[in-house]
Amino acid sequence: MIIDQCQQQCLEPPVNGFWQGFGRFLQHLGKRIERSSQLARQRQQLLDMDDRLLKDVGLSRADAERIAGRCKLWKDPLRSDQRFRQYHRD
């Protein structure tokens, strides 16, 4: 009886911990995929803007193409300590 209780207590936390961790991993992965999709839409919208609208926000066509073209799928400027630094590199 005591051995059965010990075995159950020893086995339950790692199994529960694994599935909880796996669930958090899947949630994090889903959020990253959603954010990547959102960034891709925003970059495409930037490229679709006409020159007049770009001028209103202080960008040229070349700036918009450089910003949208340099951004990698996995780069999120809001997650980095060096925000927008990638846009100013040559």
Secondary structure as UniProt FT lines:
FT   HELIX           2..48
FT   HELIX           51..56
FT   TURN            57..58
FT   HELIX           61..70
FT   TURN            73..74
FT   TURN            77..79
FT   TURN            83..84
FT   HELIX           85..88
//
